[in-house]
Amino acid sequence: MNGPSPDLGTPPLREQFDPAVPHPARVYACWLGSKDHFPADRKVAGEVAACRPQVVAGARANRAFLARAVRYLAGRRGVQQFLDIGPGLPAPGATHEVAQAIAPESKIVYVDSDPLVMVHARALLTSKTGATCEYVNGDLRDPDTILREAARILDLTQPAALILVAILHFIADADDPAGLVADLVGALAPGSFVAISHLTADFAPDQVGAGVAAYNNLVPAGITARTHREVTSLFGGLALVAPGVVPVSEWRPDHAPVRGVSADVYAGLAMVRRSW
């Protein structure tokens, strides 16, 4: 594993880490069954699940979508460059593990602004000898910095995959999530791809709305559920790969979706055919 660019220092964990404050990545880890969480995180995870128990299935279905999308891109589309923004805490099936199992020469750049995530990433997310797995301290709201730092590692004149899995629902409408996606996509070469998954309340407005309210009441980083139309609009004018923007468990499943299992997440993949 190579380290991040030397001029991108991460603040010391002791200065920003407070186990009494719920942390989005650790709350998500609770739903995934990880051990990387504290009582404050478990409280949030439990309160949200009390409003909408399907949140656990949704988190796990979202993680499975990430692995399927990366397998599809690396295996069927020959993509060997991945820019994964907001990867969360390390967990099995990470982008670099899936991609480099298919194409060991694949290059992966993870981007996160959270010091806790970055500390875990540097310690645990490692590539095999000779492979590339880099980490950039960057914020999705600052696409210029992300692109500048990613270009030190990736050749953005060649096809790459932009991974925005379960991250855009942390971007408020006032911060123009569609505009941020467009800024990032505008730097990608034709033949690149964009993968997005996003929370929705379409399937259970009252329950998901209550869960979002409980989450936002306890976690400093708020979350916004969006409709199918709104999630689709995040892709702008890109060409969607079949089956389009669908419930996450229905995007090219390895097996037939289990009946009765609901996940409040939409997912989709689109191809860059021209510059925006």
C-alpha positions in Angstrom: 0.0 0.0 0.0 1.2 3.5 -0.8 0.4 6.3 1.6 -1.7 9.4 0.8 -0.1 12.5 -0.7 2.3 13.9 1.9 0.7 17.4 1.8 -2.8 16.0 2.7 -2.3 15.5 6.4 -5.2 14.2 8.6 -5.8 15.8 12.0 -4.7 13.7 14.9 -7.5 11.3 15.9 -7.4 12.4 19.5 -8.4 16.0 18.5 -11.6 15.0 16.8 -12.6 11.6 18.2 -15.4 11.6 20.7 -17.1 8.2 21.3 -20.1 10.0 22.9 -21.0 11.7 19.6 -22.7 9.3 17.1 -20.6 8.9 14.0 -22.2 8.1 10.6 -19.7 5.5 9.6 -20.0 3.7 13.0 -23.8 3.8 12.9 -23.6 2.2 9.4 -21.2 -0.3 10.8 -23.8 -1.3 13.4 -26.3 -2.2 10.7 -23.6 -4.2 8.9 -22.8 -6.2 12.0 -19.3 -4.8 12.5 -17.8 -4.3 15.9 -16.5 -0.8 15.2 -19.0 1.2 17.2 -19.8 2.7 20.6 -23.0 3.0 22.7 -23.9 6.4 21.1 -23.7 4.8 17.7 -25.8 1.8 18.8 -28.4 4.1 20.2 -28.9 5.8 16.8 -28.8 2.5 15.0 -31.5 1.1 17.3 -33.8 4.2 17.2 -33.7 4.3 13.4 -34.3 0.5 13.2 -37.2 0.9 15.6 -38.8 3.3 13.1 -37.9 1.2 10.0 -36.4 -2.3 10.7 -35.6 -2.7 7.1 -32.7 -0.3 7.5 -30.5 -3.2 8.4 -31.4 -5.1 5.3 -30.9 -1.9 3.3 -27.4 -1.3 4.6 -26.4 -4.9 3.7 -28.1 -4.8 0.3 -26.2 -1.6 -0.4 -22.9 -3.2 0.5 -23.8 -6.1 -1.8 -24.6 -3.6 -4.6 -21.1 -2.1 -4.3 -19.5 -5.5 -4.8 -21.7 -6.4 -7.8 -21.1 -3.0 -9.4 -17.4 -3.3 -9.1 -17.4 -6.9 -10.3 -19.4 -5.8 -13.3 -17.1 -2.9 -14.1 -13.8 -4.8 -13.6 -15.0 -8.0 -15.1 -17.3 -7.1 -17.9 -16.3 -3.5 -18.8 -12.6 -3.8 -18.2 -12.4 -0.8 -15.9 -9.2 -0.7 -13.9 -9.4 2.7 -12.3 -11.8 3.5 -9.4 -12.4 6.7 -7.5 -14.5 5.8 -4.4 -15.8 8.8 -2.5 -17.0 8.2 1.0 -16.1 4.5 1.5 -16.9 4.4 5.2 -15.2 2.1 7.6 -13.3 -0.9 6.1 -15.5 -3.9 5.6 -15.3 -7.1 3.5 -16.0 -6.6 -0.1 -14.3 -3.2 -0.4 -13.8 -1.8 -3.8 -10.1 -2.6 -4.0 -10.6 -6.2 -2.8 -13.2 -6.9 -5.5 -11.5 -5.0 -8.3 -8.0 -6.4 -7.7 -9.3 -9.9 -7.3 -10.4 -9.6 -11.0 -7.6 -7.3 -12.3 -4.7 -7.1 -9.9 -3.3 -4.0 -11.7 -6.4 -2.0 -10.9 -5.8 1.4 -9.2 -8.1 2.5 -6.5 -8.3 5.9 -4.8 -10.5 6.3 -1.7 -11.6 9.8 -0.7 -13.0 10.7 2.7 -13.0 13.8 4.8 -13.6 12.0 8.1 -10.4 11.5 10.2 -11.8 8.4 11.8 -12.4 6.7 8.4 -9.0 7.8 7.2 -7.2 6.3 10.2 -9.0 3.0 9.8 -8.3 3.0 6.0 -4.6 3.6 6.3 -4.4 0.8 8.9 -6.6 -1.8 7.3 -7.2 -1.2 3.6 -4.1 -2.6 2.0 -3.5 -3.9 -1.5 -1.4 -6.8 -2.6 2.2 -6.1 -3.4 2.5 -4.2 -6.6 -1.1 -3.0 -6.6 -2.3 0.5 -6.0 -4.6 1.6 -3.3 -4.4 5.2 -2.2 -6.2 7.5 0.2 -7.1 11.2 -0.2 -8.4 13.5 2.5 -11.1 15.3 0.6 -14.7 16.5 0.8 -17.3 15.7 -1.8 -18.3 19.4 -1.6 -14.9 20.3 -3.0 -14.7 18.3 -6.3 -11.7 20.4 -7.6 -9.5 19.2 -4.8 -10.7 15.6 -5.2 -9.9 15.6 -8.9 -6.6 17.3 -8.5 -5.4 14.7 -5.9 -6.9 11.7 -7.7 -5.1 12.7 -10.9 -1.8 12.1 -9.2 -2.7 8.5 -9.1 -5.3 7.8 -11.8 -5.1 8.7 -15.5 -8.3 10.5 -15.9 -7.8 10.7 -19.7 -8.6 7.0 -19.6 -11.9 5.3 -18.4 -12.5 5.2 -14.7 -15.3 4.4 -12.3 -16.7 7.0 -9.9 -18.2 5.3 -6.9 -20.8 7.4 -5.0 -22.3 4.6 -2.9 -24.5 5.8 0.1 -22.8 9.2 0.2 -25.0 11.7 -1.7 -27.8 11.5 0.8 -25.4 13.2 3.2 -25.4 16.2 0.8 -28.1 18.7 1.5 -30.1 20.2 -1.4 -28.5 23.6 -0.7 -25.1 22.0 -1.6 -26.4 21.0 -5.0 -25.6 17.2 -5.1 -26.4 17.0 -8.8 -24.0 19.8 -9.5 -21.2 18.1 -7.5 -21.7 14.9 -9.5 -21.6 16.9 -12.7 -18.4 18.6 -11.7 -16.8 15.2 -11.0 -18.1 13.6 -14.2 -16.9 16.4 -16.3 -13.4 15.4 -15.6 -13.9 11.8 -16.6 -13.0 10.3 -20.0 -15.6 8.8 -22.3 -16.1 5.2 -21.4 -16.1 6.0 -17.7 -18.9 5.0 -15.3 -20.7 6.5 -12.3 -22.3 4.2 -9.6 -24.7 5.8 -7.2 -26.8 4.4 -4.4 -29.1 6.6 -2.3 -31.6 6.5 0.5 -35.3 6.9 -0.4 -38.6 7.1 1.5 -40.6 6.1 -1.6 -41.5 2.7 -0.2 -42.5 3.7 3.3 -42.7 7.5 3.6 -43.9 7.6 7.2 -41.5 5.0 8.6 -38.5 6.2 6.7 -39.4 9.8 7.5 -39.5 9.0 11.2 -36.2 7.2 10.9 -34.6 10.1 9.1 -35.9 12.5 11.8 -34.5 10.2 14.6 -31.1 10.1 12.8 -30.9 13.8 12.2 -31.8 14.5 15.8 -28.8 12.6 17.0 -26.1 12.6 14.4 -24.4 15.9 13.5 -24.1 14.9 9.8 -27.7 15.0 8.6 -29.2 12.8 5.9 -31.8 13.4 3.2 -34.0 10.8 1.6 -34.8 11.4 -2.1 -37.4 10.2 -4.6 -36.8 8.0 -7.6 -37.0 11.1 -9.8 -34.5 13.0 -7.6 -32.0 10.1 -7.5 -32.2 9.6 -11.2 -31.6 13.3 -11.8 -28.3 12.9 -10.0 -27.0 11.1 -13.1 -27.7 14.1 -15.2 -27.7 13.3 -18.9 -25.6 10.1 -18.6 -26.6 6.9 -20.3 -28.0 4.5 -17.6 -26.9 0.9 -17.7 -29.8 -1.6 -17.6 -31.9 -2.0 -15.5 -31.5 1.8 -14.7 -32.2 3.2 -11.3 -34.0 0.5 -9.3 -34.3 -0.7 -5.7 -30.8 -1.7 -4.7 -31.5 -5.5 -4.4 -32.9 -5.5 -8.0 -29.7 -4.1 -9.7 -28.2 -7.1 -11.5 -28.7 -9.4 -8.5 -26.6 -12.5 -8.3 -29.7 -14.4 -7.4 -33.4 -13.6 -7.6 -34.4 -11.0 -5.0 -35.9 -12.5 -1.9 -39.6 -11.7 -1.7 -40.7 -9.6 1.2 -37.3 -8.1 1.8 -37.4 -4.3 1.4 -34.4 -2.0 1.2 -35.0 1.8 1.1 -32.2 2.4 -1.3 -32.1 3.1 -5.0 -29.1 2.2 -7.1 -27.9 2.7 -10.6 -24.9 2.8 -12.9 -24.4 5.1 -15.9 -21.8 5.5 -18.6 -20.0 8.6 -19.7 -20.3 8.9 -23.5 -19.5 12.6 -23.9 -18.3 15.5 -21.9 -20.8 17.5 -19.9 
